[in-house]
Amino acid sequence: MLDVALFMANAAQLKAVLEQGPSFQYYAALTALITISLFFQTAIGILLIIMARLNLNDVAKQQRLDLLNNIATILVFITVIVNIFITAFGVQKTGLYPSGYGRRIY
């Protein structure tokens, strides 16, 4: 479920960056980083599905499962690092609220 939450957060961040357009200072960097993160998350999900379908009790498949598990772990680590950089560059969401929203008029 955390992977789904991170995937949705990255999709929202990508939307915010695309809304700001190329005039945003870190547009290219953030677009690339978010796209890489989404790609890795998709690959991790596919690896987890493959690992879940294989029988761990079958000795012949244990080496392959170990390799897939190591690849998934490495991809998770890289995804975390990429998302740290995404957070460091920052994504300012624009156009979320109409002007005047949240202001009290007395």
N, C-alpha and C positions, 0 to 999 in steps of 0.2 A: 504494500500500500504506500510505503514511503517513496518508492520509485514512481508511482503514479502521481503522487503529490508533487514531487520534484519535476516530473515531466510537464505537469500542468503549470507550475510556476515558471518553468523555462519558456513554455509557449506564451504565457502572458508577458514575460519579459521581452520576448522576440516581437510580439505585437507592439509593445510600447516603443521599442527601438525603431521599428519600421514606421510607426506613426510620427516619430520625431524627424525622420528623414535623414538624408546624407549630410545635412548641415550640422547634425549633432557631432560633437568633437570625437567621440569614440564609436561612431556608427559602424565602421568596417570591423573594428576589433570585436565589439560586442556581438555583432551579427555572426561573425565567424565562430566565436567562443560558444554562443548559445546553440548554433547549428551543430557544432562538434559534440556538445553535451547531449543534445537530443539524439544524435546518431549513436553515441555510446550507450545511452539509456535503452534505445531500441535493441542494440546488439546484446546488451546484458539480459533484457527480457527474453530474447530468442534463446540465448544460452541457457537460461534458467528453465525454460520450457523443454529444451532438448534434454537437460540433465534430469528433469523430473520424469521424463518418459523412459529413461534407461534404467535397467535393473541393477542396483548397486550390489546385489548378492551374486551376480554373475561375475566370476573372477576375471574372465576375459575382457569385460567392459570396465573394470575398476581403474585401469591405467588411463583409459580415455576419459572417464569421468573425473579423475584427478586432474588431468590436463585442462578439461573444460572448466573445472572449478577454479583452478589457478588463473586462467584467462579471465573469467568473470570477476575474480577478486582484483586483478590488475586494472580491469576496465572501471570497476567501482572506484578504486583509488584515483585514477586519472579523472574520472567524472567529478569527484570531490574537489580536486585541485582546480579543474576548469571552472567549477562553480564558485570557488573562492575568488578567482580572478574576475568573474562576472560581477560578483558582489563588490569587489574593490573598484571596478570602473564605474559602477552605479548605473542604474536605469531610472531616469525620472519619468514617471508616468504623467502624460498630459491628456487633457480632455476627459478626465474621469468624471468631473462634476461640472455642471453648468455654472457660469459665473454667478456669484451671489449665493451659491448653495452653502448652507451651513451658517450663514450670517443671520443674526437676529436683528430684526428691524423693530425699533421701539417707537 
